[in-house]
Amino acid sequence: MQSMQTMNRGIYGTRGYGGSKLAGAGLATMTPRHAAGDIKSNKPRISSNAMFDEVERTFGEWISGSAQGKAELWKAWERLDYNGNRRVSLAEIDKWIVEKFPVLNHKPALMRAYKASSKVHGDAFVHRSEFPILLRNVIYFNKLWHTFEDMDSDTDRRLTFAEFRQGLGQLGMPEQANAADIFHQLDTNNGGVVLFDEFAKWVAAVQCPVDHSIYDASTMSPSAPRNTMGKEFAHFTQPAQTPRNANQKDQRLNALMDAEKKIKDMLKDKKKLQSYWRNLDYNGNGVVSLAEIDKSISENFPALDNKPALMRAYKASMARGAEGDGFIHKHDFRRLMRNIVSFNKCWATFEVVDSDHDRRMNLQEFQGSCAKLGLNM
């Protein structure tokens, strides 16, 4: 099978359609730094046992640099970015994966891949220039999740020391390895259990081979500063402008107030609250992802379907410590709904100030909106 290093070379080094330009957008560091054969046998190593070979081959063809590969790559992007705004949310990625590549539909892996692929622009979206990175990361983190899940014998999405020691063979580690010392390296917050995020960071930190390659931690996500991308990438960094007249703003404000009232009423009614939670947590596992929250809000409270506000509410509502597993638990639900309303109010105010609707506030916009914000400056 063609290695990911070889498959990446074409799209990152080929002139023309997306080649050298994508390399300039922080994608040039996507190739592995070492070959797996350089690593001593007493070090950890991960094998996916060919579980993802077929889809990896498909993605590899897309980023091979060939004319057909490029055509398939951007055709796939157009299906993912169905509204054509050149950026996609976690919910859109999740939906695309579920429908097109169900073998990759593992929420913790998708969350890590999304986070690792959406850092350049700082707006919680994966942009068109980061799509090849997203493809690589979805494969990579699914391989990690496959190993993590095999070690997690009670399927609670966290590894106890007993599970880790029992599962050392999944990491290709000899029985005489000091499991306690290695577990302590993974358990960075000293919570007594290892979460998937901790596991993924450890794999990168110790340069653990994943199938054929080791990936440097610096290649886990794009990090090129926005101002170094050049003029040709302006269309990647500028969100679609959506100017609105006063009547539209009034309608949006009224809809926001109506949604706030419905949520406040629901929080006072235990039956309504439990009913909504059951619909949100449709598989009954007691936790929900950002993608599930996004889908539910867009269907039930469209006035609150503002991605920056939802992302902030989600992050503010997650539990910390040992339970910080990237999901909203049932006991976080009330806090989540309050935060969704609160951050949407903040977003509504931000939109008033952001007169050109580029999701950024410059000094001129801030100075021009002081009166609207009740500031006497």
N, C-alpha and C positions, 0 to 999 in steps of 0.2 A: 504493500500500500504506500502511496506517495506520502512523505512526511509533511507535517504542517509547515516546517521550515521551507521546504521546496515550494509548497503551494502558495505560501505568502509572498515568495520572492517576486513572482510575476506582477502582482498588483501593486507592490510597493516600489518596483524598480522599472516598470515599463512606461515608456512615454505614451502620451495620448490620453485616451478616455480613462480618467481617474487614476492613472499610474503615479507619476512623480508628484502630482498635486496632492493626492492622498498621503503620500509619504511625508510631504511637508506639513500635513495637519496632525503631526504627532504620531503617525502610524509606523514610522520607520523602525521602531524598537520592538516590533511584534515577534521577531524571530527568536527561537530559543538561544540561550547563551552557551549551553553545553550539550553534548550528546550524552545519552544515558550511559553509554559504555565507559565514560570517564569516571563514574562513581564507584567507589568501593562497595563490595557486596554486603558489608556490615552496616551500611546506611539504609534508611527507609526508602522504599520504592513502591509505586502504585501501578497496578495493572487493571484496566477496565475490562479485560478478557473479551475484547472485540465487540463489546455490547453496543458501542456507538459508531462502529466502523462505517456503516452504510451512510448515516447522515453526515459523518465527518468527511466522507468522500464527496458527498454532494456539495457541502460548503467549500471544500477544497477546490472543486472544479469551478465554483463561482468566483473564487479569488485567485485563480490560476494565472490571470493576465491574458488569457485567450479571448478572442472576440466573442465567442459564444458564452464563455464564462462571465464576461462583463455584462453581456446582455441579460443573462439569467440573474446575475447579482442585482442589477437595478430593477429588473422586473419584480424580483422578490421584495425589494425595498418599496416599490410602488404599492404592492399589496399590503405591506405592513403600514406604510404611511398613507392610509386611504384618503385622508383629507388634504394631502399634498402640501403640508406646511413645513416639510423638511425636518421634522423632529417627531419622536414618538415617546409615549409615556410607558411606564411599567405595565399598565393595564393593556395597552395595545400590543406590547411585546408578548405578554402572557397569552392573550387571545390568539395571536398568530401562531405561537408555539403549540398551543392546545389543538388548534385546527390542522396545522400542517406537519408538525413534528412531535406527536404525542410521546415518543420515547424520551424526549427531553423535558417533559412536563413535570419538573420537580421544583416546587416553589422556592425552597431555600437556595437551590442552585441558580434559579432565574434571578432571585433578589441579588445575590452576590455578583452575577454577571452584569446585571443592570447597573449596580453601584460602581463596578469597576470600569464601565464603559461610558459613563455620563459625567465625567468630572471636568472636561475642558471648558464648557460653557457656563457651568455653575448654575444651571436653571432646572435641574432635575429631569432633563430629557436626554435621550440619545439622539444625536443629530446624524444627518446623512453621512457625513465624513467619518463617523465612528461606527458605521454599520459593519464593516469588516472586523473591527475589534469586537463588537458584540457577538458576532458569529463564533469567533475563536473562544471568547469567554464562556459562552453558553455551553460549548463542548467541554471545555476545561473544567468548569465548576460542576457539571454533571458527572464527570469522571470522579471528581473528589467526593461528591454526594453519594455516588454508588458505593464507594469504599466506606464512607462514614456510616451509611445506612446498614451495610453488612455488619459493621462492628456494633451498632446500636441494637442489641438483642431485644430490648423491651419496647422499641420503636417510639420512644418519648422525645426523640430529636436532641438528645444530649448523652454524652458518654460518661458513665461512672468509671472509677478506676478499675473495678472488676471487669467491666465490658472492654475497656481499653487493653488491659493485660491479656484477656482472653482473645482479643482480636489482633494481637501483634502480627500474626501471620498474614493478615490482610495488607500489612505494610511491608511485607517481606523481611521482617525483623527476626533475628534468631531468638530462640527461647531464652538464652542467657542474657539478653538485653536488659538493662536496668529500667524496668517499666515505670517505677516510681519517679525517677529523675526525668524521664521523657514526659510523663503525664504532667509533672510540675511545669515543664516548659510550655505545654499546651494550655494549661489552666491559668491564663494570664491574669484573671481577676480573682484568683483564689476562691472560686465559688464551690469547689469540690466536684464540679462536673465540667466537661468540655463541650462547648457549643460549636456549631458548624463554622461560624465565623472564626473562632479561635483555631479550629482545625485547619481551615484554609490558609490563614496567616502563617501558621507553623509550617505547613507544607512548602510555602514560598520561602520562608526564612531559612529552612535547613536545606534548600535546593533539592527537594525530593523529586526524583524523576517520576513523571506521570506518563505511562506508556513509553514513548520513544524520547521524550525531551524533558529538560528542566527549564522552567521559566523564571527569569530574574523577577524579583518583586517589583522592580521599576516598570516592567512591561505588563503588569496586571491591569493598568489603566492608562489612558492617554493623559499627558500632563503638560502639553505644549501651551504656553500662555496665549491668550486670545490675541494679543497685539502682535504676535510673531507670525501669524498665519498668512499674512499677505492679503492683498485686495481680492484675489480670486476666491477667497473663502468668506467674503462678506455675506454671501447668501446663506452660509451655514450658521452664522452667528446672529443674524437679525431675524427675530420672530416676525411672522406675518402681522402687518399692521391692521388694526380693526377699529377705525375711528367710529365714534358713536355720537349721535345727536342727543340733545337734552331729553327728548321724549323717550328714547331708548334707555337712557340712564335712569330716568324715573321708573320705567317699567322694571328694570333690573333691581332697583332699590326696593320697590314694592314686593317683587317676588322673593327677595332676600328676607324681608320682614315677615312675609307669610310663611316661609320655610322655617324661620326661627320660632315662630309661634307654634307650628306643628311639632317641632322637636321638643320645645318646652312642655307642651301638653303630653307628649309621649313619655318624657322623663318623669312626669307625675303619675302616669298610669302604668303600673307594674305589668299588666297583661299585654298592653300595647308594646311595651319595651321588650318583653320576652319574645313576643311574636316577631318583632323586627329582627332581634338577634337570631332567632331560628332561621329566618329567611336569609340573613347575611351569612351565617355559619351553616350553609346548606348541607355540608357533609358531616356535621355534628361532632367535629373533633375538638371543639372548645377554643379554637383560635382562628383568626382571619388574617389574610394578607392585605397589603396595600391594593393589589389588583382587585380583590373581592370588595374592598371598601369603595374603591373608585367605581366599579360596576354598579354597586347598590345605590350610591349617591346619584350617579347619572340617571338611573332609572326612577328613583323615588323622590329625589330633591334636586332637579336639574339646575335650580338657581344657585346651588352650592357647589356645582361641578366646575370648580376652578382649580386646576392642577397644583399651582404653587401653594394655595391655601390647604388643599388636601394633604400634600406632602408634609407641610409644617404640622398640621394636626396629627397626622400619623406618627411623626417622630416625637412629638410632645406627649403622646399618649401611651407609648410603649413602656413596659416595665423595665426597670434597670436591674443590675446584679445578675444573679444566676438565671433569672427568667428572661433576660434580654436576648431573646431568640429571633428578633425581627418580626414578631407577630403581635397582634392585638388579642389579648385574652379576654374572656368574658367579664372578669372583674375590672377591666380597663374600659369597658364599653361606654359607660356613662361619661367618663372623662373624654373619650373620643368624640362623642356627639357634641358635648359642650365646646370642645376645641375646634371642631369643624365650623360651628357657628362663629366662634370668636375670630378665627383666622380668616374666614370669609369676610367678616366686617373689616378687618385690617386690609384685606386685599381690595375691597371696594373703595376704601379711602386711598390706597396706593394708586389704583387706577385713575382716580380723579386727578391726582398729582401728576401721573405719568401721561402727559398730554399727547405724546406721539405714540403711545401704546407699544413701546419696544421693551417693556418689562424692566426698565432701568430708570432711575431718577437722577438727572443731572442737576447741577447747581441752579441753572436757570429755571428749570421746572419747579424745584423746591422753593426758590425765592418768589416765583410767580404764584405759588399756591399757599403762601403763609396765611393769607386772609381766610381762605377756605378751611384751613386747619385751625383757625382761631388763634394763630400766633401773631403777636405784636412785635415785629422785629425791624 
